[in-house]
């Protein structure tokens, strides 16, 4: 096996932006092994120097030239980081100067804007959305359902809960979810609490083999996890979706981000990403 290449995501804030952009680029290089680490809050000269020393040490120990993705905005900090013995990729500097030229305005170079409290109102909206998603997870509450931007419905273990939470946390959407019970599926009917809310519903389905695998991890050897039961539930769910004109997607080979994107596109839900 080839030696893993050390990769560092360096930021003066949480490091989320550096991780996201850096990992996106790394996915384009199949067959290579990367050993990634995030170094957040590198926002002083002292921390920048110690960061460079640490990265150089790891490079010397592994014998591999490190890749360093940086979203730091302070010019003095960035100048120090550029001295690292590796490939330094300044994700901030590559774009900000062209934008300043195009917009004819100098950027603020403020730290932590992407994932800090730059906009308290938007942050409050996101927390409210997350609280709503948690209260209404798996049909636990029917209070104020009319407030929901989207209601995910599906047989158990098709990805309802993580998708609801992602929509709330990442996009500030009021998302809830309901399981389709055996009785719902046998009679091809929606949960009674969703009467009149069909237009807000979005269905998830899966592949029988994949669903059986996921359920087996939870209840091995049970009827619930059997391939025949999974196939039946998924078949009935798709009939139910078609009966009520509810859009749906097969989530078997999709990430939570991909499922959420499809839901938002289909339901025309667009809110700022946090």
Secondary structure by P-SEA (a helix, b strand, c coil): cccbbbbbbcccccaaaaaaaaaaaaaaccccccccccccccccaaaaaaaaaaaaaaaaaacbbbbbbbccccaaaaaaaacccccccccccccaaaaaaaaccccccccccccccccaaaaaaaaaaaaaaaaacccccccccccccbbbbbcccccaaaaaaaaaaacccbbbbbbbcaaaaaacccccccccccccbbbbbbbaaaaaaaaaacccccccccaaaaaaaaaaaaaaaaaabbbbbbcccccaaaaaaaaaaaaccccccc
